């Protein structure tokens, strides 16, 4: 018993010691995606086909299963299709930040996961143009939009501006999603989503990996405070 107790105490002190020297602020920032990879002739043809489409049609074309299952192919397709019309692509993408990713209307479940994920990747491919839009929109939006912006920003290589927005969002306790019939527990708040994105963005170690609706509010606040202490 004494031996096991000693091991437990040693592990606790080890994790505490590591946390003293780990600072997410010093962790590497995300890098913009590699859009120079080569793919099969068939895949490259699909990428090229998007360039001749109108912005909305090209956005919808990215819902093709070939892009859904291949993230790197999607990044290249976005870059090729929208490089010369970045503002149009970002304006199209930001429309999906203003709508719930999942909602129920007249008992019918509506999901915009595909559209949201495409929008997120557009921001990641064009961070220079996306960052000022995201940070400005965040400061003048409702809680649903703020939550979506936080979820969409974790992988954007926007430097200090994105990091500051994510860190400040740890204090935003507004509900970022609607309660749905299939949801276990309370909806996620903006601060919960910010926690998840910061932990993922900076690969923070020795903390709860993800806050979910299955965690009660007290548990969520505890882990958010732990993360704040590391920032």
Secondary structure, DSSP 4 states (H G I P E B T S, - for coil): -HHHHHHHHHHHHHHHHHHHH--GGGSPPPPPP-------HHHHHHHHHGGGS-HHHHHHHTTSHHHHT-HHHHHHHHHHHHGGGHHHHHHHHHGGGSS-SEEEETTEEEE-HHHHHHHHHHHHHTHHHHHHHHHHHHTTS-HHHHHHHHHHHTT---THHHHHHHHHGGG--SB-S---TT--SSPPBHHHHHHHHHHHHTT--SS-S---TTS-HHHHHHHHHHHHHH-
